[in-house]
Amino acid sequence: METIFSIVIAALMGYWCYRIAQKNGRSPILGVFMGLLFGIFSVLIYYLIGPTKTKKLEIAKKLVEENK
């Protein structure tokens, strides 16, 4: 039972990192890998590092276009 629980938790961490990486413009495959290996620590790191510079520029351009 503990093994199944551990596998489910690892899969959820991998998916969570995948979604964060995809949203922030980073590599989703690497996000899954890191989530499976490091769990909640990788989730915290992905939230701390935030989006890439290109993703930040895209967000800024959208905000400027919306305000015109």
Secondary structure, DSSP 8 states (H G I E B T S, - for coil): -HHHHHHHHHHHHHHHHHHHHHHTTS-HHHHHHHHHHHTHHHHHHHHHH-S-HHHHHHHHHHHHHHH-
